[in-house]
Amino acid sequence: MSALAIHPAPVARQAGLLLQWQFRRMSRFLPLLVVVQILLAMTTVLGYGLLVGTPPPEQALYLATGASTVTLVMVGLVMTPQMVAQARTEGSLDWMRTLPVPRPVFLGADLALWTLIALPGMVLGVVSGALKFHVHLSLSPWLPVAAIVVSLTAACVGYAIACLLPPQVAQLVSQVLVFVVLLFSPVSFPASRLPGWLAQAHQWLPVQPMADAMRATLVSDTFTMPTRSTIVLAVWCVASIAVATWSLRKRA
C-alpha cells in the first residue's frame, strides 16, 4: 500500500481543494451571483427608503442595518438550497460524495464559498444604508464573528433543506422564504409591528436573532444583543450544522 493511501491529505488541504473545485465549477456564475447580492442589499435600502420616506432615527437604524442581515440570510436560505438542489439534479453532488473526504470538511468548503459570496453585498448594504439614512455606525469588534455565525447558520439551514427535500420542493421552499424574510421577519423593522402570534414565533426562529446580532455589532452604542437571542442563535447554529452534516451522510 502506498504512503499516500496510509496518510491521507490534511483536512485543511482537503477543504482548500474542495473550495477551489467549487470556485472553478461555478466560475461562470460567481460574478453574477455576487452582483445579484450587491443589488439585493442596495435595492433593499433604496426600496424601503421609497416606502417610508424620511424615517425617524430609530427606524433609520433598523433600515440601515437590515440590508446586511437580508443579504446574509438570503444567500443561506435562498441561494444555497437552489444551488445545492441544482447540483443534486445534475449529479455533481453525488460525485463529490464519492470522494474520500469527511462530510464536515465537504460541508465546510461549501459554507465558506457561500459566505464569500455574501460578504460584498453585506458590506455595500451597510455602507449604502448608512449613507441613505444618515446613520452613524459604531462597529463592534464582534462584527466579523456575528457575520460568520449568521451566514453559517443560514447556509446550514438552507443546505439541510436542499439535501432532505426533493430538488423541486427545495427550490419552491426557498422562494417562499424570500417573502417571509423580506416582509414578515423583524429585520428592517421592530418585532412589535408584527401580529402577536408571529412575533412569538420569531422568538424561537433564527431570523430575528440574526438581525439582533448584526444590529448589536453595527450600531453597538444603541443596540445590544439580548441574552435570549444569543441562546436561540447559538442553538440554531449548532443544530443546523449537525442536521446539515447528518443530511449529507444520510444520502451518501
Residue pairs with C-beta under 8 A, 6 or more apart in sequence:
8 14
8 100
9 17
11 102
11 105
14 101
14 102
14 105
15 105
15 108
15 109
15 112
16 109
18 96
18 101
18 105
18 106
18 109
18 110
19 109
19 112
19 113
22 109
22 110
22 113
23 30
23 113
25 92
26 33
26 83
26 113
30 117
33 79
33 117
34 117
34 120
34 121
37 71
37 74
37 75
37 79
37 117
37 118
37 120
37 121
38 120
38 121
38 124
40 70
40 71
40 74
40 121
41 67
41 68
41 70
41 71
41 121
41 122
41 124
41 125
41 128
42 67
42 124
42 125
42 128
44 66
44 67
44 70
44 71
44 125
44 182
44 188
45 63
45 64
45 67
45 125
45 128
45 129
45 132
45 133
46 128
46 132
48 63
48 66
48 188
49 63
49 132
49 133
52 59
52 63
55 63
55 133
59 189
60 133
60 134
60 135
61 133
61 135
61 215
61 219
61 222
61 223
62 187
62 188
62 189
62 190
62 215
63 129
63 132
63 133
63 188
64 126
64 129
64 130
64 132
64 133
64 135
64 137
64 218
65 126
65 129
65 135
65 211
65 214
65 215
65 218
65 219
66 129
66 187
66 188
66 189
66 211
67 125
67 126
67 128
67 129
67 188
68 122
68 123
68 125
68 126
68 129
68 147
68 214
68 218
69 150
69 187
69 210
69 211
69 214
69 215
70 125
70 181
70 182
70 187
70 188
71 118
71 121
71 122
71 125
72 118
72 122
72 147
72 150
72 151
72 154
72 210
72 214
73 150
73 154
73 181
73 187
73 207
73 210
74 178
74 181
75 114
75 115
75 117
75 118
75 121
75 151
75 154
75 155
76 114
76 118
76 151
76 153
76 154
76 155
76 156
76 157
76 158
77 154
77 157
77 158
77 161
77 174
77 177
77 181
78 158
78 174
78 175
78 177
78 178
78 181
79 114
79 117
79 158
79 174
80 110
80 114
80 154
80 155
80 158
80 159
80 162
81 158
81 159
81 161
81 162
81 170
81 171
81 173
81 174
82 162
82 170
82 171
82 174
83 162
84 93
84 110
84 158
84 159
84 162
84 163
84 170
85 162
85 167
85 168
85 170
85 171
86 167
87 93
87 96
88 94
88 162
88 163
88 167
89 167
96 106
97 106
97 248
97 251
97 252
99 106
103 245
103 248
103 249
103 252
104 245
106 248
107 156
107 159
107 241
107 244
107 245
107 248
110 155
110 159
111 151
111 152
111 155
111 156
111 159
114 151
114 155
115 148
115 151
115 152
115 155
118 151
119 147
122 147
126 137
126 218
129 135
130 136
130 137
135 219
136 219
137 218
137 219
138 218
138 219
138 220
138 221
138 222
139 217
139 218
139 220
140 146
140 216
140 217
140 218
140 220
142 216
142 217
143 217
143 218
145 217
146 213
146 214
146 216
146 217
147 214
147 217
149 213
149 233
149 237
150 210
150 213
150 214
150 233
152 237
152 240
152 241
153 206
153 210
153 233
153 236
153 237
153 240
154 206
154 210
156 237
156 240
156 241
156 243
156 244
157 206
157 236
157 240
157 244
158 174
159 244
159 247
160 240
160 243
160 244
160 247
161 170
161 173
161 174
162 170
163 244
163 247
163 248
163 250
163 251
164 247
164 250
165 173
180 207
181 187
181 207
184 194
184 198
185 202
185 205
185 207
185 208
185 211
186 193
186 194
186 199
186 202
186 207
186 208
186 211
187 207
187 208
187 210
187 211
191 199
191 202
191 208
192 199
194 202
202 208
203 228
203 232
204 232
206 232
206 233
206 236
206 240
208 229
209 229
209 230
209 232
209 233
209 236
210 233
212 223
212 225
212 226
212 229
212 233
213 225
213 229
213 230
213 233
215 223
216 223
216 224
216 225
217 225
